[in-house]
Amino acid sequence: MNVKPTGFNTPLSFQQILSWILILYWTGIYFSLLVSIKYCLAIVLMTAIYTFLFGFLLYFGIKITKSDPTDPYITQFKLSLRTTTPFSGDYNNFCALCHSPVHDESKHCMICYRCVDNFDHHCTWVNNCIGKLNYQIFMKLIFNLEILLILIIAAGIDNICMFYYDNNMYIQLLESILYLHSAKISLVLVMISTISAGIVSFFNGYLIIFHLWLIKRKMTTYQYLSKDSMPKKAQVSAERTGESKSNDPEIQALNNSDRENQESSKIVNR
C-alpha cells in the first residue's frame, strides 16, 4: 500500500468533506442572514470577529491537514540507506511494516500506512493522523472552532428571538436588505445553522475537555482507548521475556521481525 503523507492526499474522508460543507454553510448563513439585519456598528463588529476567527480556523485547518506527522526516524533511516550518511538514532523498536526503526511511542496507522511518533489518533475530520509533530496545531484548531461555533449559536439565537418577539421589524429588515418576502424561509435556514452548530459545539467541547484531561494524565488517546499507558518498549521487553501477552498487532509484528531488526542494525552500524 502507498503511504498517505498528508490529509489532502486521496481518498478524502466523508467527515472531511462534510466539515468543509458545514463551514461554508455556517459562513453563508452568518453573513447573509445573521449579520445583515443588524445595524451598522453591529455589522462591522460581528463581521470583524467572525472574519478573524474564520481566518485562524482556515489557517490551522490547512496546516494540520497538510502536516506530515510521520516518525522522523523513518525519514532519517531511509535517507541513510540512500546516502552514506549513517543513521544515528537511538532506537529499540523496529516496524516490520515501515521497514524502519521507530520511536518507542510510535504507532502504525493502517489508514495512512505509516508510523506516527507519539501517535494519538487518526482524525477523519482532517483526514490525517495526530501525533507529536502536529498535536499542538490540533488543539488550537478545536479551541478556535469552539469559539467560532459559540459566535454562530449566539447570533442564531438572537435572530430567532427577533423573529418571535419583534416579527414586524424582522420581516421589514429582511425585505429591505435581502429582498426576502418570506421570513419563515430565512428562519428555517437560521434554525438549521444554529442547531447544527450547537450539536457540533457540544461534541467538540467534550473533545476539548477530554484532551485536556489526557494532557493532565500525560496519556494519548490511543493509550486511553487501549487501556495501556505503559510505553511500548516495556511491552516488547515483557513480551520477549514471557512476562505478559499482548494482542497489539504492531507488537506481534515487531516480535516476528527480529531478523529484519538484526539486518538493519548491521546496516546502521556500517
KANORDA-V447690 format. One record per residue. SS is DSSP state (H for helix, E for strand, - for the rest). D_CENTER is the distance of its C-alpha to the mean C-alpha in Angstrom with 2 decimals. Layout:
ss:SS d_center:D_CENTER
ss:SS d_center:D_CENTER
//
This chain:
ss:- d_center:23.04
ss:- d_center:21.48
ss:- d_center:18.56
ss:- d_center:15.52
ss:- d_center:14.78
ss:- d_center:11.91
ss:- d_center:9.80
ss:- d_center:12.83
ss:- d_center:15.14
ss:- d_center:16.58
ss:- d_center:16.41
ss:- d_center:13.72
ss:- d_center:12.25
ss:H d_center:13.85
ss:H d_center:10.88
ss:H d_center:9.69
ss:H d_center:13.32
ss:H d_center:13.70
ss:H d_center:11.15
ss:H d_center:13.24
ss:H d_center:16.37
ss:H d_center:15.67
ss:H d_center:14.99
ss:H d_center:18.15
ss:H d_center:20.10
ss:H d_center:19.43
ss:H d_center:20.32
ss:H d_center:23.41
ss:H d_center:24.64
ss:H d_center:24.12
ss:H d_center:26.25
ss:H d_center:28.72
ss:H d_center:29.51
ss:H d_center:28.13
ss:- d_center:29.12
ss:- d_center:32.10
ss:- d_center:34.31
ss:- d_center:34.21
ss:- d_center:36.82
ss:H d_center:36.61
ss:H d_center:35.38
ss:H d_center:32.72
ss:H d_center:31.52
ss:H d_center:31.23
ss:H d_center:29.45
ss:H d_center:26.91
ss:H d_center:26.28
ss:H d_center:25.81
ss:H d_center:23.33
ss:H d_center:21.18
ss:H d_center:21.41
ss:H d_center:20.42
ss:H d_center:17.28
ss:H d_center:16.39
ss:H d_center:17.02
ss:H d_center:14.62
ss:H d_center:11.85
ss:H d_center:12.79
ss:H d_center:13.06
ss:H d_center:9.74
ss:H d_center:8.10
ss:H d_center:10.59
ss:H d_center:10.46
ss:H d_center:7.01
ss:H d_center:7.76
ss:- d_center:11.18
ss:- d_center:10.72
ss:- d_center:12.54
ss:- d_center:11.93
ss:E d_center:15.10
ss:- d_center:17.59
ss:H d_center:19.99
ss:H d_center:22.92
ss:H d_center:22.49
ss:H d_center:22.89
ss:H d_center:25.74
ss:H d_center:27.48
ss:H d_center:27.46
ss:H d_center:28.75
ss:H d_center:31.48
ss:H d_center:32.56
ss:H d_center:32.93
ss:- d_center:34.71
ss:- d_center:37.10
ss:- d_center:34.58
ss:- d_center:34.54
ss:- d_center:31.40
ss:- d_center:31.52
ss:- d_center:28.60
ss:- d_center:29.56
ss:- d_center:27.99
ss:- d_center:28.84
ss:E d_center:26.57
ss:E d_center:26.79
ss:E d_center:24.48
ss:- d_center:26.86
ss:- d_center:24.26
ss:- d_center:23.19
ss:- d_center:26.82
ss:E d_center:25.92
ss:E d_center:25.95
ss:E d_center:22.69
ss:- d_center:21.89
ss:- d_center:22.72
ss:- d_center:19.23
ss:- d_center:17.85
ss:E d_center:16.76
ss:E d_center:17.24
ss:E d_center:14.60
ss:- d_center:16.82
ss:- d_center:14.43
ss:- d_center:13.91
ss:- d_center:17.25
ss:E d_center:16.90
ss:E d_center:16.88
ss:E d_center:14.11
ss:- d_center:15.62
ss:- d_center:14.88
ss:- d_center:12.45
ss:- d_center:10.25
ss:E d_center:8.65
ss:E d_center:7.68
ss:E d_center:4.73
ss:- d_center:7.22
ss:- d_center:5.97
ss:- d_center:5.07
ss:- d_center:7.60
ss:E d_center:6.92
ss:E d_center:7.49
ss:E d_center:6.49
ss:- d_center:9.99
ss:- d_center:12.68
ss:- d_center:12.43
ss:- d_center:9.02
ss:H d_center:8.42
ss:H d_center:10.31
ss:H d_center:8.49
ss:H d_center:5.26
ss:H d_center:8.21
ss:H d_center:9.93
ss:H d_center:7.58
ss:H d_center:7.80
ss:H d_center:11.39
ss:H d_center:12.28
ss:H d_center:11.23
ss:H d_center:13.37
ss:H d_center:16.26
ss:H d_center:16.24
ss:H d_center:16.40
ss:H d_center:19.21
ss:H d_center:21.06
ss:H d_center:20.92
ss:H d_center:22.12
ss:H d_center:24.86
ss:H d_center:26.10
ss:H d_center:26.14
ss:H d_center:28.15
ss:H d_center:30.52
ss:H d_center:31.06
ss:H d_center:31.83
ss:H d_center:34.22
ss:H d_center:35.94
ss:H d_center:36.62
ss:H d_center:38.18
ss:H d_center:40.06
ss:- d_center:41.04
ss:H d_center:41.10
ss:H d_center:43.72
ss:H d_center:42.06
ss:H d_center:38.70
ss:H d_center:40.40
ss:H d_center:42.36
ss:H d_center:39.33
ss:H d_center:37.59
ss:H d_center:40.80
ss:H d_center:41.49
ss:H d_center:38.04
ss:- d_center:36.36
ss:- d_center:39.54
ss:- d_center:38.23
ss:- d_center:41.24
ss:- d_center:39.29
ss:H d_center:37.22
ss:H d_center:36.16
ss:H d_center:34.08
ss:H d_center:32.10
ss:H d_center:31.90
ss:H d_center:30.34
ss:H d_center:27.69
ss:H d_center:27.00
ss:H d_center:26.87
ss:H d_center:24.38
ss:H d_center:22.13
ss:H d_center:22.70
ss:H d_center:22.31
ss:H d_center:19.12
ss:H d_center:17.61
ss:H d_center:19.08
ss:H d_center:17.59
ss:H d_center:13.99
ss:H d_center:14.86
ss:H d_center:16.30
ss:H d_center:13.45
ss:H d_center:10.94
ss:H d_center:13.78
ss:H d_center:14.20
ss:H d_center:10.66
ss:H d_center:11.53
ss:H d_center:14.91
ss:H d_center:13.87
ss:H d_center:11.87
ss:H d_center:14.85
ss:H d_center:17.10
ss:H d_center:15.52
ss:H d_center:15.91
ss:H d_center:19.44
ss:H d_center:20.17
ss:- d_center:18.82
ss:- d_center:17.00
ss:- d_center:13.78
ss:H d_center:12.34
ss:H d_center:14.14
ss:H d_center:17.26
ss:H d_center:17.26
ss:H d_center:16.99
ss:- d_center:19.58
ss:- d_center:21.66
ss:- d_center:21.99
ss:- d_center:21.60
ss:- d_center:24.27
ss:- d_center:23.52
ss:H d_center:23.83
ss:H d_center:26.82
ss:H d_center:28.70
ss:H d_center:27.90
ss:H d_center:29.28
ss:H d_center:32.29
ss:H d_center:33.02
ss:H d_center:32.68
ss:H d_center:35.10
ss:H d_center:37.56
ss:- d_center:37.49
ss:- d_center:36.51
ss:- d_center:33.59
ss:- d_center:31.98
ss:- d_center:28.36
ss:- d_center:26.87
ss:- d_center:23.82
ss:H d_center:24.27
ss:H d_center:23.11
ss:H d_center:25.82
ss:H d_center:28.31
ss:H d_center:27.60
ss:H d_center:28.08
ss:H d_center:31.36
ss:- d_center:32.52
ss:- d_center:31.94
ss:H d_center:34.48
ss:H d_center:36.49
ss:H d_center:33.61
ss:H d_center:32.80
ss:H d_center:36.43
ss:H d_center:36.73
ss:H d_center:33.70
ss:H d_center:35.08
ss:H d_center:38.34
ss:H d_center:36.71
ss:H d_center:34.90
ss:H d_center:38.13
ss:- d_center:40.16
//
